[in-house]
Amino acid sequence: MDHTATPRVVVIGGGTGLPVLLRGLKNLPIDLSAIVTVADDGGSSGKLRNEMAIPAPGDIRNVVAALSDAEPMLLDLFQHRFADGNGLTGHSMGNLLLAALASMTGDFYQGIKEISRVLNVRGHIYPIANHSMNLHAEMEDGTIVTGESSIPKQQKKIKKVFVSPTPVQPLPEAVRAIKEADLIVIAPGSLYTSILPNIIIPEIGQALRDTKAKVTYVCNVMTQEGETSGYTAGDHLKALFDHIGQDVINSIVVHNQPIEQKVKKAYAKENAEPVIYDIERIKSMGIEVVEEDIIDESQAMLRHDTDKLTQLLHSML
């Protein structure tokens, strides 16, 4: 890589895992881009999506908040969620702002650029597509389930996910960012409903195959009920391979410390357990394993540690 140029890092994902990575990476001397899923159909996002025919704003909103250098008060306002009992029930202020800007500019991505400017966002935020898309899952038993929020509720094993309407027109800027990157990070998060909706779009998959960038996948620490129950790290990788082929990912980042008993207990209530790292199997898949202590122990629920991950990813450049 040309060390005179600023390294280009692209992070792909959605849900809660993506902002955790971005909060740390925004402080590095890099050219940072986030490519974010818009397939969400629950809650405030889902309502706005249906009523205003825009892509789902929720995951984008959390990314804006993570990358913003605005006043804390302004960010609290942006993330404010209205309580029950009125027409605004459950809506978050940031989602409404994104919807308003999409309406004012006539274009969702244009709206994101405007809010990024106003809230002093570091880096570029690209929705995976500039139009609404639906996520569907084919289960192992052959049934098809529609809707990002419905898929995990089925308690069935997922065979594959796909999006409609096709063809999805990925945002050209997102495709270009992948092709020009030095490092691409697939963020931790819901495997089938936050990660895969981005990378199963054919042009995105192709860009991931064409890029010269190293591609690393930050593996989830815990399984997720209705999506990855019983999955090892190798199973997570296999799901990615099944959807986009084996020639995309170079390395996987796994947490290598035992998880405390009290944390395990809390997760057991959600039928979640630590992801087992089947290192030999992963190596036999031709994937480099990066083992590190990457968990923030101070949280009640396990979260990846922003600072530890930032240092680790920075060392990959």
N, C-alpha and C positions, 0 to 999 in steps of 0.2 A: 504494500500500500504506500501511496505517496504521503510521506510524513509532513510535507509542507502544507498540504491541504487539511482543512478541518475534517476529521472523520465523520462519516455520515452513518447515523444509527437509526434504524427503523424498528419500532415496536408494534406488534400486531396483536389485537385481542379485544377484550371487552370485559364487562362485569367488574368485580372488585380487584382482580389481580393486576389489571393494567395501570390504574392510577398509582398503585404501590411502587411499581417500577419507575414510572415517569417522575414521581416526586423527587427521586434521587438523581435520575439521569439529567434532569433539566439544569442541574448545577455544574455539569461537566462541560469542558470546552469542546462540545460536539455540535454538529448540525443534526438536530433531533426531529424525527417525524413519528407521529402515532397514527396507525391505521385502525379504525374503530368500527366494530360491528353496528349495524342498524336494523337487526332482525328482531329486536325486542318487541313484544306485543302485550306486555302486562302493565297494569297500573297507569300512571300519568302518561308515560310514553305511549302506551297502547291507545289511550283515548285520543291523544293529540294526533297520532298517526292516522286513526280512522276518521277523525272529524276534519282534519286539515290536509289529508293526503300528503304528509311529509314523512321522510324516514324517521325512525324512532330516535328521539333526542337524548334519552336518559344516559346511555353510556358515554355519549359525546359530552354531555354536561359534566360528568364526573372527571373526564379527561381535561376539560377546560379548567375546572377547579384545581386539578393537580398541577397543571402547568402554568397557572396564573401567578403573577407577582403583585396582584392587586391588594388593597387594604383588606385585612381580615374581616372587617365589618361588611365590606362589599361582597366578599366571598360567602359570608354567612347568609347574606341576603340572596345571593345567587343559588345557594343550596337549600334555602328555606322551603319547607314543605307545609302546605296549608292543612290545618286540622279538619276534622269532619264537620259536617253540618251546613255546607253551602255548595254552591255551584263549582267552587274551586277545590272541593274535597280531594285530598290526595295529590293534587298537582304540585309540582315543585316550581319555584319561581324561575329557575334557570331553564327548565323545559319550556315555560311560557315565553321567556325572552327569545329562545332559539326559534320557537314557532313564529313569534312576531317578526323576527328578523328575516326568516325564510319568506314570510308573506310580504314584507316591505321590499326585499331585494328580488323577490320572485325566484329565489334559488336557495336551497338548503345550504349548500357548500359556501355560497357567498355570505350567507348569514353567519356561518361559523367563523369565517374570516373577519367579519365585522366585530363579532363578540370577542374574538381573540385579540383584536387591536384594542378594544375598549378595556379589556381586563388584563392587558399586558401579558399575554401568553408567550412563554418561551418555547420555540419549536413550532412545527406545523401539525395541524390536526386534519386528517383526511377521513371523512366517512367512507366506508368501503364502496358505497354506491350513493348516487345523488337522488335516488328514488326509493320508494318503499319496496321492501321485499319480504316474502314470507318464508319461514323455515319449516320444513317437513322432516319427519323421521320415519324410516322404514324399520319396523321392529323385527327381531329374529323370527317372530311368529307370522310375519308377512303383513301385519296390520300397518296402516299409514296413519301417523298422527300429525296434525297441523298446528303450528303455533309454538313459538319459543317457550312460552310459559307453560304450555300443556305437556310438552315432551317429558320432562322429568317426573311428572305426576303419574305416569302410566305404570311405574314399577315394573317395566319390562326391559329386556336387554335390547339395546339399540344396535341395529345392523349398520345403517348408514343414514346420513342426513343429506338433504338437498334443498335447493331454494327455488322459489318461483316469484314472479314470472321469469321465464328464460327467453332470450339470453339476458342475464344481468349485465348491465353496462357498468363495469367498475369505473371509479373516478380515475381519469387518465393520470392525474397527479400522483395518485396512490401507486399505480403501476410503475410510473417513472421513478418514484422514490425507492421502490424495491430494486429496480434494475441498477440504480446508481449507488446503492448502499455499500458500506464497508462491512457492517455487522447488522444482521436482522435477528431480532429477539421475538420468539413466539412466547407471549406472556402466559403466566399461570392463569387459571380461570376455568369456568365450566367448559369441559372439552367439546361437547357436542353442540352447546348452545351459545358459547361466546367465542371460542377459538375457530372451530371448523367452518362456521358460516362465512368467515372471511376468506379462508384459503381454498374452499371448494369452488370458488368462481374460476372458471377455466383460465382467463387471462392472468389472474393473480397467481395461480398455480404455475402457469408458464413462466411468468416473470421470476418466480422463486427458483425455477429450474435454470433460467438463463443468467441470473445474477452472479456476479463474481464474489458477492458477500459471503461471509461465514454465516450460517444459519444455526442458531441455538434455540433449544426449547427448554424453558424453565418449567420443570415438572411440578404438578400439584403435590402438596405434602399429604393431604387427606383425600380419601375417596369421597364421591358425592352421590348421595342416594338418588336413584332413578337415572343416573348417567354413567357413573363409573364404579358402582358397587363391586368390591372384590378385584378391582383392576390393580395390577402391578405397574411399575414404571414402564416396563416393556409392553404391557397392554395399551398404555396411553400412546406409546410410539406406534404400535401396530395399527391403532385406529387412525392415526395421522397418515401412516403409509397406505392404508386401505383407501383413503380418500384422495391422496395427492401423489402417491408413488414413493419409492424408497430413495430417490436420488435428490431429495431436497434438504433434509436436515443433516447437519454435520455433528452436532453435539447436544447432549442433554445435561442440564444442571439439576443435581439432586441434593437434598438435605441429608447430611450423613450423621446426625446425632439422634439418639433415642428421644422419643417424645414422652413427656412426663405423664404419670398415671392419671393425675387429676384432669389434665387436658383430654386425655383419651376418654375418660368418663363423660366429660361434657359432650364430646363428639358422638359417643355411643348413643346418646339420646336422639341424635339425628341420623342414626344408622350409618355413621361415617367412621372410618378407621384409617390409621396411617397407611400411606401407599408403600408397598414393599418394593425395595429396589433390587430387582433381579439383574445385578450387574453383569454377570457372565452372559446372560441372554442378550442384553443390550449390546455388549461388545461383539457378540456373534452376529448382530444385525449391522455391524460396521459403523456403529455410532460411538463417538468419543464420550466418555463419562467424566463430568466435572463434579467432584464431590466436595461439598463445603457446608459449614454451619451457616445456614441462611435464614434462620427463623428468629422472629422477634418474640422473645420469651415473656415480654412484659404484658402482652395482650391476653385476655381471657380466651378468645378464639385465636387459632393460629394464623398468623399473617407472615408473609415473607418480610424479611427485614430490609427496608429500603436502602440503608447505608451499606450493609454487607453485600447486597446484590449489586449495588452501584459500583462498588470497588471491584467486585468479581467481573462484571461485564466490561468495565473500563480496562481491566487487565487483558481482555480478549482482543482489544483493538491493536 
